[in-house]
Amino acid sequence: MEIIERDPGVNSVGYESLVWVEDDSGNEFSCSLDSARNGVQSIGDLTDHERSSCTNINQIERW
């Protein structure tokens, strides 16, 4: 998956708008959704616009 800058046009409203998904390689991403919707199981379920809001959690330093 290509790493891209976050799209400022995605209007997340808080924690409840986040979804955690994985790609085919097992990398975990946190993504903002414009509106609550069901059925998001993997990064492939997201639109290109939603995918632009994703952050690769594997690249964030954890304590």
C-alpha positions as CSV (number, residue, x, y, z in Angstrom):
1,M,0.0,0.0,0.0
2,E,1.3,3.4,-0.9
3,I,1.8,5.9,2.0
4,I,0.1,9.2,1.3
5,E,-0.5,12.4,3.2
6,R,-3.8,12.6,5.2
7,D,-6.6,14.2,3.3
8,P,-7.8,17.4,5.2
9,G,-11.2,17.0,3.5
10,V,-12.0,14.0,5.6
11,N,-14.1,15.4,8.5
12,S,-13.6,13.1,11.4
13,V,-15.4,14.0,14.6
14,G,-13.6,12.0,17.2
15,Y,-12.8,8.6,18.5
16,E,-16.2,7.2,17.4
17,S,-15.3,7.9,13.8
18,L,-12.2,5.7,13.8
19,V,-12.0,2.2,12.5
20,W,-9.0,-0.1,12.7
21,V,-8.3,-2.3,9.7
22,E,-5.5,-4.4,8.2
23,D,-4.1,-4.7,4.7
24,D,-3.1,-7.9,3.0
25,S,0.3,-7.8,4.5
26,G,-1.0,-7.6,8.1
27,N,-0.2,-3.9,8.7
28,E,-2.7,-2.3,11.0
29,F,-4.2,1.1,10.1
30,S,-6.4,3.6,12.0
31,C,-8.7,5.4,9.6
32,S,-11.4,8.1,9.9
33,L,-14.8,7.6,8.4
34,D,-17.0,10.5,7.3
35,S,-20.0,8.8,8.8
36,A,-20.7,5.7,10.8
37,R,-21.2,2.7,8.7
38,N,-21.0,-1.1,9.2
39,G,-19.2,-3.8,7.3
40,V,-15.7,-2.3,7.4
41,Q,-13.4,-5.4,7.9
42,S,-10.3,-4.5,5.9
43,I,-8.6,-1.6,4.2
44,G,-10.1,-2.8,0.9
45,D,-13.6,-2.0,2.2
46,L,-12.7,1.7,2.4
47,T,-13.2,4.3,-0.4
48,D,-10.2,6.0,-1.7
49,H,-11.3,9.1,0.1
50,E,-11.5,7.2,3.4
51,R,-8.2,5.4,2.8
52,S,-6.5,8.8,2.5
53,S,-7.3,9.4,6.2
54,C,-5.4,6.2,7.3
55,T,-2.4,6.1,9.6
56,N,-0.2,3.1,9.6
57,I,-0.1,2.1,13.2
58,N,3.0,0.0,12.7
59,Q,5.0,3.2,12.0
60,I,4.0,4.8,15.3
61,E,6.3,4.4,18.2
62,R,4.6,2.5,21.0
63,W,5.7,2.6,24.7
